[in-house]
Amino acid sequence: LYGEKRARASGPDSDYIPGDLGFDPLGLYPDDEEGKKRMQLAEIKHGRTAMIAVTLYAIEEALTSKGVVQDTPFLFTPFTELFNRIF
């Protein structure tokens, strides 16, 4: 089983944890328990940092009445366009 089917088919005694849909094509998820806990903690920290960043974007837009896209257009320019400008 894979993905949502795995989550729905798992019972209370399974090794399934929420969010673990078995997707790791590069094999970066560690096998040992300490590595797994470290990776899960890092994922939570990165998610929280991203949520704070989005909140700050919203606050900036509310205070300046100017959208972030207009304020920092270089962050929203496609990479290929930036590459063509440089070379």
CORFEN-V192849 format. One record per pair of residues at least 24 apart in sequence whose C-alpha atoms are under 8 Angstrom apart, sorted by the first residue. I is the first residue (numbers start at 0). J is the second residue. D is the distance in Angstrom with one decimal. If there is no record, write none. Layout:
BEGIN
i j d
I J D
I J D
END
This chain:
BEGIN
none
END
